[in-house]
Structure formats: structure tokens, C-alpha cells
């Protein structure tokens, strides 16, 4: 666990908050993250850009607006964002049903 993350336990789920990118998933689970729009299309990428997705269906995120997204990740996935300002994220060690 890095200096910019902390572990929080909720029943059987472990939640790790992180405040900087890139973030590497310690196990399979879900990342919930918040970004501030910059007026352009935001993209998330995994594993040095080997897999990329546009957020908000490819529509630009309004400048200054706060958004929250959620994605499933596999163990070892390295997650980063471009086109928006990352605020913080939460890694949840179990995928919510």
C-alpha cells in the first residue's frame, strides 16, 4: 500500500482510497473514482494504454463539473485517466452484486 492510499474495511469488503494515479489493483474488484471535467473527452486506460475507454459515452465532461464513475478491474490492472482531473478513487476488493 502506498503513502497516498489507505485501507478501510466494511464487513467482508476492503476499500482502499487512493489520491494519485496510476493505481495498480491488488486483486480483482471494482474502482469507483471521481474526476473534475476539463471541457474535453476523458479517457481511462489500463496497463499502459493497452485497453482504453472513453468516459461519458465519449461526450466531453463539462469544465469544472464533478463526475463519478465505476469500473471493474482484474488483479494487477494499472489504471489511469486523461482528459480530466483525477480527484480520488476507491478500490473495492469484491465486486458488488
C-alpha positions as CSV (number, residue, x, y, z in Angstrom):
1,X,0.0,0.0,0.0
2,X,1.4,3.4,-1.0
3,X,1.7,6.5,1.1
4,X,-1.2,8.0,-0.8
5,X,-3.7,5.3,-0.1
6,X,-5.5,3.9,2.9
7,X,-7.4,0.7,3.7
8,X,-10.9,0.8,5.1
9,X,-12.9,-2.4,6.0
10,X,-16.7,-2.7,5.6
11,X,-17.9,-6.1,6.8
12,X,-16.3,-8.5,4.2
13,X,-15.2,-5.9,1.8
14,X,-11.9,-4.0,1.9
15,X,-12.0,-0.5,0.4
16,X,-8.7,1.3,-0.4
17,X,-8.9,5.0,-1.1
18,X,-6.2,6.4,-3.4
19,X,-5.5,10.0,-4.4
20,X,-3.0,9.7,-7.2
21,X,-2.5,7.8,-10.5
22,X,-1.5,5.4,-11.8
23,X,-3.2,2.9,-9.4
24,X,-2.5,-0.8,-9.6
25,X,-5.3,-3.1,-8.5
26,X,-4.1,-5.5,-5.8
27,X,-6.8,-8.0,-6.7
28,X,-9.9,-8.3,-8.8
29,X,-12.7,-5.9,-7.8
30,X,-14.2,-2.5,-8.7
31,X,-12.8,1.0,-8.8
32,X,-15.1,3.9,-8.1
33,X,-13.5,7.2,-9.0
34,X,-14.2,10.9,-9.1
35,X,-12.9,13.4,-11.7
36,X,-13.3,17.1,-12.5
37,X,-14.2,17.8,-16.1
38,X,-12.0,19.9,-18.2
39,X,-14.3,20.5,-21.2
40,X,-12.8,17.7,-23.2
41,X,-13.4,13.9,-23.7
42,X,-12.0,11.9,-20.8
43,X,-10.4,8.5,-21.2
44,X,-9.4,5.8,-18.8
45,X,-6.7,3.4,-19.7
46,X,-5.4,0.2,-18.3
47,X,-1.9,-1.4,-18.4
48,X,0.0,1.4,-20.2
49,X,-2.8,2.1,-22.7
50,X,-3.3,-1.5,-23.9
51,X,-7.0,-1.0,-23.2
52,X,-8.8,2.3,-23.3
53,X,-12.4,3.5,-22.8
54,X,-14.0,7.0,-23.2
55,X,-16.0,8.1,-20.2
56,X,-19.4,9.6,-20.5
57,X,-20.1,7.8,-23.8
58,X,-17.4,9.9,-25.5
59,X,-19.1,13.2,-24.7
60,X,-16.9,16.0,-23.2
61,X,-17.0,16.4,-19.5
62,X,-18.2,20.0,-18.6
63,X,-15.3,22.1,-17.3
64,X,-15.4,22.3,-13.5
65,X,-18.2,19.7,-13.1
66,X,-17.6,16.8,-10.8
67,X,-18.3,13.2,-12.1
68,X,-18.2,9.8,-10.5
69,X,-17.6,6.6,-12.5
70,X,-17.2,2.9,-11.6
71,X,-15.3,0.1,-13.5
72,X,-14.5,-3.5,-12.8
73,X,-10.8,-4.4,-12.7
74,X,-8.7,-7.6,-12.7
75,X,-5.8,-8.2,-10.4
76,X,-2.7,-6.3,-11.5
77,X,-4.6,-3.9,-13.8
78,X,-2.9,-0.4,-13.8
79,X,-5.5,2.3,-14.1
80,X,-5.0,5.9,-15.2
81,X,-7.1,8.8,-16.6
82,X,-6.5,11.5,-19.2
83,X,-8.6,14.5,-20.3
84,X,-10.0,15.2,-16.8
85,X,-8.5,16.0,-13.3
86,X,-8.5,13.0,-11.1
87,X,-9.8,13.8,-7.6
88,X,-9.8,10.4,-5.8
89,X,-10.7,6.8,-6.2
90,X,-11.8,3.8,-4.1
91,X,-10.8,0.2,-4.9
92,X,-13.3,-2.3,-3.6
93,X,-11.8,-5.8,-3.3
94,X,-15.1,-7.6,-4.1
95,X,-17.4,-6.7,-7.0
96,X,-20.7,-5.6,-5.6
97,X,-23.7,-7.6,-6.6
